[in-house]
């Protein structure tokens, strides 16, 4: 299976405190940092909320009470081959997970949110871990402090640290804070980090980011491995095909007055016709340029992004009200300009659609299409199958049990009639 050769696996982790209000800024960062997977906590989504980001498949775990608080989401590049796992939903944990393969190792990745204000749910975390593959990475706002990853320790942190030790896991956390309280009497701290049993042969590096920002700032985990890509759909007409040219080419190449006197003659004629069709299709097709998800930001937007980052960094160090006011002003201005920029890009895209090349039909089809994730395949003991071999074996066993002759008893009268007929 093909793999990404240029970029390492990059996992973005952030508590958004409401993802929809930061969507444009998030898209800029995902493109800028070439993020493979994004783990978002506190999404504040409900069943009526729509979340779409170009270039990403999205797995959601909204809060089970149906209101706009808590929740998590996992965003994964739509180029990556992955198998979504059932969400884990309770009042104590909301987890969205999927399974990928990196360097031939099956790994489950889970985006979680652990609400504060209650004892840490170590038993439920254990249930979540049991539902994942043997090797797993959990990224979350754990709302737990321990000096292993934070500047202080609390009861939730001690419970989580005991769980980590008992399950032989390791913590991957940044050295700088990820939580920045607005109350000047509370100290910044690290609440967003990863726990994993990733083999030591995989190198890791974690980086603090300044954007996008809520009351939390993101971190980016880089892993020295390459995820498997989705297999491209096989086709003999890549890109746009000129069917009139194909018709003329195949007409000129095809010879009807050929000898078909033997099996060899027929096989050779079939092989030539197949080869002619394939060559004519390739000669008549133009390869489409790869679609770029890059947002073409204007110099003004790039300058404003840099200015906003400097303002946030200054406020984080000083906590002066004047610095906070300046940061909020630049942040709101950037949100407004990004929204306008994205709207203008979409208007331009819509205006360029045409009936003549079918682009307006393809756009309509993509908007109306509802993409359902395939359900996970379970073993007979109800555990999940992760590898391709496990899934194939389960399907083979199921089909072997389905496609069997029906054991229908034959009536004695019918058998005696048959026997009598045979003797005659």
C-alpha positions in Angstrom: 0.0 0.0 0.0 1.4 3.5 -0.9 2.6 5.7 1.9 3.4 9.4 2.4 7.1 9.8 1.6 7.7 13.5 2.3 5.9 14.5 5.5 6.0 12.7 8.9 2.8 11.9 10.6 1.6 15.1 12.3 -1.1 15.1 15.0 -2.6 18.5 16.0 -4.2 18.7 19.4 -6.4 21.6 20.6 -9.3 22.5 22.9 -11.3 24.8 20.7 -14.0 25.8 23.3 -16.4 25.9 20.3 -14.9 24.9 17.0 -17.3 26.7 14.6 -16.3 30.2 15.8 -12.6 29.4 15.0 -13.2 27.4 11.8 -11.5 29.7 9.3 -8.4 30.2 11.5 -8.2 26.4 12.1 -8.3 25.8 8.3 -5.4 28.2 7.8 -3.3 26.4 10.4 -4.1 22.9 9.2 -2.9 24.0 5.7 0.1 26.0 6.9 1.4 23.2 9.1 0.5 20.4 6.7 -1.4 18.6 9.5 -2.3 14.9 8.9 -4.7 14.4 11.8 -6.3 17.0 14.1 -7.7 16.1 17.5 -10.2 18.7 18.7 -11.9 18.8 22.2 -14.8 20.9 23.4 -16.3 21.2 20.0 -19.7 22.3 21.3 -21.5 20.6 18.4 -25.0 19.1 18.3 -26.8 16.8 15.8 -28.0 20.0 13.9 -24.4 21.4 13.6 -22.6 21.0 10.3 -18.8 20.7 10.3 -16.9 20.5 7.0 -13.3 21.2 6.3 -12.0 20.7 2.7 -9.4 17.8 2.5 -10.5 16.1 5.8 -12.7 13.3 6.8 -14.4 14.2 10.1 -15.4 11.8 13.0 -17.5 13.4 15.7 -18.3 12.5 19.3 -20.9 15.1 20.4 -22.0 15.3 24.0 -24.6 12.6 24.6 -27.2 15.0 26.2 -27.5 16.7 22.8 -26.7 20.2 24.0 -23.8 22.4 22.7 -21.1 21.7 25.2 -18.2 19.3 25.6 -17.7 16.9 22.7 -14.7 16.0 20.6 -13.8 15.5 16.9 -11.1 13.8 14.9 -10.1 15.3 11.6 -8.0 13.1 9.3 -6.7 13.9 5.8 -8.9 12.3 3.2 -5.8 10.8 1.5 -5.1 8.6 4.5 -6.4 5.0 4.6 -8.3 4.7 7.9 -11.1 2.8 9.6 -13.4 4.9 11.9 -14.2 3.3 15.2 -17.5 3.7 17.2 -17.5 6.9 19.3 -17.3 6.5 23.1 -20.0 8.7 24.6 -20.7 9.4 28.3 -20.9 12.4 30.6 -17.3 11.7 31.7 -15.7 11.0 28.3 -16.5 11.9 24.7 -14.0 10.2 22.3 -13.8 10.1 18.5 -11.4 7.4 17.2 -10.1 5.9 14.1 -7.5 3.2 13.1 -4.6 3.8 10.7 -1.4 1.9 9.7 2.0 3.5 10.0 5.1 1.6 8.9 3.0 -1.6 8.9 1.9 -1.1 12.5 -1.9 -0.8 13.2 -2.5 2.2 15.5 -5.7 3.6 17.0 -5.9 7.3 17.4 -8.4 8.9 19.7 -9.5 12.5 20.3 -11.0 12.8 23.8 -12.5 15.4 26.1 -12.6 14.8 29.9 -14.9 17.4 31.5 -13.7 18.9 34.9 -15.5 19.1 38.2 -15.8 15.4 39.0 -13.4 12.5 39.9 -11.2 11.3 37.0 -13.0 8.4 35.2 -10.1 5.9 35.1 -12.5 2.9 34.8 -14.1 4.5 31.7 -10.7 5.4 30.3 -9.8 1.7 30.7 -12.9 0.7 28.8 -12.0 3.1 26.0 -8.4 1.7 25.8 -9.8 -1.8 25.6 -11.9 -0.8 22.5 -8.8 0.4 20.7 -6.1 -1.6 19.0 -3.1 -2.8 21.0 -1.0 0.3 19.9 -2.8 3.5 20.5 -2.4 7.3 20.9 -4.9 9.3 23.0 -4.8 13.0 22.7 -7.1 15.0 25.0 -7.8 17.9 27.3 -7.6 15.7 30.4 -8.4 18.5 32.9 -5.9 16.8 35.2 -2.6 18.1 36.7 0.4 16.2 37.7 4.0 17.3 37.9 4.9 14.7 35.3 3.3 17.0 32.7 2.1 20.1 34.7 3.5 22.7 37.1 1.4 21.3 40.0 -0.6 18.1 41.0 -4.3 17.6 41.9 -6.4 14.6 42.7 -7.5 14.0 39.1 -3.9 14.1 38.0 -2.8 11.5 40.6 -5.6 9.2 39.4 -4.6 9.6 35.8 -0.9 9.1 36.6 -1.7 5.8 38.5 -3.7 4.7 35.4 -0.7 5.5 33.1 1.7 3.6 35.4 -0.5 0.5 35.8 -1.0 0.3 32.0 2.6 0.9 31.1 1.8 4.0 29.1 3.9 7.1 28.5 3.1 10.8 28.4 4.0 13.1 25.5 3.5 16.7 26.7 4.9 20.0 25.8 7.2 22.0 28.1 5.1 25.2 27.7 1.5 25.7 29.0 -1.5 24.9 26.8 -4.1 26.5 29.1 -4.2 30.2 29.6 -6.8 31.3 32.2 -8.3 34.8 31.8 -8.2 35.1 35.6 -4.9 36.7 36.6 -4.9 34.8 39.9 -4.7 31.5 38.1 -1.5 30.2 36.5 -1.1 28.9 33.0 -0.7 25.1 32.9 -0.5 22.0 30.7 -3.8 20.2 30.3 -3.7 19.1 26.7 -1.3 16.2 26.0 -1.0 12.6 24.7 -0.8 9.2 26.4 0.4 6.3 24.3 2.1 3.0 24.2 3.8 3.8 20.9 6.9 1.7 20.4 10.2 3.5 21.2 11.4 2.9 17.6 9.1 5.7 16.5 10.7 9.1 17.2 8.4 11.9 18.5 8.7 15.6 18.8 6.0 18.0 20.2 5.8 21.7 19.4 3.7 24.5 20.9 1.6 26.6 18.5 0.1 30.0 19.0 -2.8 29.6 16.5 -5.7 29.2 16.6 -6.3 30.1 20.2 -9.2 29.9 22.6 -8.4 29.8 26.3 -6.1 26.9 25.2 -3.3 26.9 22.6 -2.6 23.9 20.4 0.3 21.5 20.3 1.6 19.6 17.3 3.0 16.0 17.7 5.4 14.9 14.9 6.0 11.1 14.6 8.8 9.7 12.5 6.6 7.4 10.5 4.5 7.5 7.4 0.8 6.6 7.3 -0.7 4.3 4.6 -2.6 6.2 1.9 -5.9 5.2 0.3 -5.6 3.3 -2.9 -6.6 5.4 -5.9 -9.5 4.2 -8.0 -8.1 2.3 -11.0 -9.0 3.9 -14.3 -7.9 4.0 -17.9 -9.1 7.6 -18.3 -7.3 9.7 -15.7 -8.3 13.3 -15.7 -10.5 14.8 -18.5 -11.2 12.7 -21.5 -11.9 14.0 -25.1 -14.4 11.4 -26.2 -14.5 12.6 -29.8 -10.8 12.1 -30.0 -11.2 8.6 -28.4 -13.8 7.7 -31.0 -11.6 8.7 -33.9 -8.5 7.0 -32.5 -10.2 3.7 -31.8 -11.8 3.8 -35.2 -8.5 4.3 -36.9 -6.8 1.6 -34.8 -9.4 -1.1 -35.1 -9.2 -3.7 -37.9 -12.2 -5.8 -38.6 -10.9 -8.0 -41.4 -8.8 -10.3 -39.3 -8.5 -14.1 -39.2 -10.5 -15.8 -36.4 -9.9 -19.4 -37.3 -8.4 -20.8 -34.1 -8.3 -20.2 -30.3 -5.0 -18.5 -30.8 -6.4 -16.1 -33.4 -9.3 -15.1 -31.1 -6.9 -14.6 -28.1 -4.6 -12.4 -30.2 -7.6 -10.3 -31.5 -8.9 -9.8 -28.0 -5.5 -8.7 -26.7 -5.0 -6.3 -29.6 -8.5 -4.7 -29.1 -7.9 -4.4 -25.4 -4.5 -2.7 -26.0 -6.0 -0.4 -28.6 -8.8 0.7 -26.2 -6.4 1.4 -23.3 -3.9 3.4 -25.5 -6.7 5.4 -27.1 -8.2 6.2 -23.7 -4.8 7.4 -22.4 -4.0 9.4 -25.5 -7.4 11.1 -25.3 -7.2 12.0 -21.6 -5.5 15.0 -20.0 -4.3 14.6 -16.4 -5.9 17.1 -14.1 -3.5 19.1 -11.9 -3.6 18.0 -8.2 -6.2 19.8 -6.2 -4.6 22.2 -3.7 -6.2 22.9 -0.4 -3.9 25.9 0.2 -5.7 29.1 1.0 -4.2 31.9 -1.1 -4.0 34.5 1.6 -3.3 38.1 0.7 -0.3 39.9 2.1 -2.6 41.9 4.4 -4.0 38.7 5.9 -0.5 37.2 6.4 0.6 40.5 8.1 -2.4 40.5 10.4 -1.9 36.8 11.3 1.8 37.6 12.3 0.7 40.7 14.2 -2.0 38.8 16.1 0.5 36.1 17.1 2.9 38.7 18.5 0.0 40.3 20.4 -1.1 37.0 22.0 2.5 36.1 22.9 2.9 39.5 24.6 -0.3 39.2 26.5 0.6 35.6 27.7 3.8 37.0 29.2 2.4 40.3 30.7 -1.3 39.7 31.4 -1.7 43.4 31.2 -5.3 44.5 30.4 -4.1 46.8 27.6 -2.3 43.9 25.9 -5.4 41.8 26.2 -7.5 44.5 24.6 -5.1 44.8 21.6 -5.0 41.0 21.2 -8.8 40.8 21.2 -9.1 43.6 18.6 -6.6 41.9 16.2 -8.2 38.5 16.8 -11.7 39.8 15.9 -10.4 41.7 12.9 -8.7 38.6 11.6 -11.8 36.5 12.0 -13.8 39.1 10.0 -11.3 39.3 7.2 -10.8 35.5 6.9 -14.6 35.1 6.7 -14.8 37.7 3.9 -11.8 36.1 2.1 -13.3 32.7 2.2 -16.7 34.0 1.0 -15.0 35.7 -2.0 -13.1 32.6 -2.9 -16.4 30.6 -2.8 -18.2 33.2 -4.9 -15.4 33.1 -7.5 -15.5 29.2 -7.6 -19.3 29.2 -8.1 -19.1 31.8 -10.9 -16.6 29.7 -12.8 -18.9 26.6 -12.8 -20.3 25.7 -16.3 -22.8 23.4 -17.9 -20.5 22.8 -20.9 -17.7 21.0 -19.0 -20.0 19.4 -16.4 -18.5 21.2 -13.5 -21.8 22.5 -12.2 -23.2 19.0 -12.2 -20.2 17.6 -10.3 -20.5 20.4 -7.7 -24.2 19.8 -7.2 -23.6 16.1 -6.8 -20.8 16.7 -4.2 -23.0 19.0 -2.2 -26.0 16.7 -2.1 -24.0 13.5 -1.5 -24.2 12.1 2.0 -21.1 10.2 2.8 -21.6 7.4 5.4 -18.7 5.8 7.2 -18.6 2.0 6.8 -19.5 0.3 10.1 -16.6 -1.5 11.9 -16.2 -5.2 11.5 -16.4 -7.2 14.8 -14.9 -10.6 15.7 -17.2 -13.3 17.1 -16.3 -12.1 20.7 -17.6 -8.6 19.7 -14.1 -7.0 19.7 -13.1 -4.9 16.7 -11.0 -6.1 13.8 -8.3 -3.6 12.8 -6.0 -5.2 10.2 -6.9 -6.0 6.6 -6.1 -9.7 7.2 -8.4 -9.8 10.3 -11.3 -8.3 8.3 -10.8 -10.6 5.4 -10.7 -13.7 7.6 -14.0 -12.6 9.4 -15.7 -12.0 6.0 -14.5 -15.3 4.6 -15.8 -17.2 7.7 -19.1 -15.4 7.5 -19.5 -16.1 3.8 -18.5 -19.8 4.2 -21.3 -20.1 6.7 -23.9 -18.4 4.5 -23.2 -20.1 1.2 -24.0 -23.7 2.1 -26.6 -26.1 0.6 -29.9 -26.0 2.5 -30.4 -29.1 4.6 -34.0 -29.6 3.6 -35.3 -33.2 4.4 -36.6 -34.9 1.3 -40.2 -36.4 1.6 -40.2 -40.2 1.7 -43.0 -40.3 -1.0 -40.9 -38.3 -3.4 -37.9 -40.6 -2.9 -40.0 -43.7 -3.5 -41.4 -42.2 -6.7 -37.9 -41.5 -7.9 -36.7 -45.0 -7.1 -39.7 -46.5 -8.9 -38.9 -44.4 -12.0 -35.3 -45.5 -12.0 -36.2 -49.2 -11.8 -38.4 -48.8 -14.9 
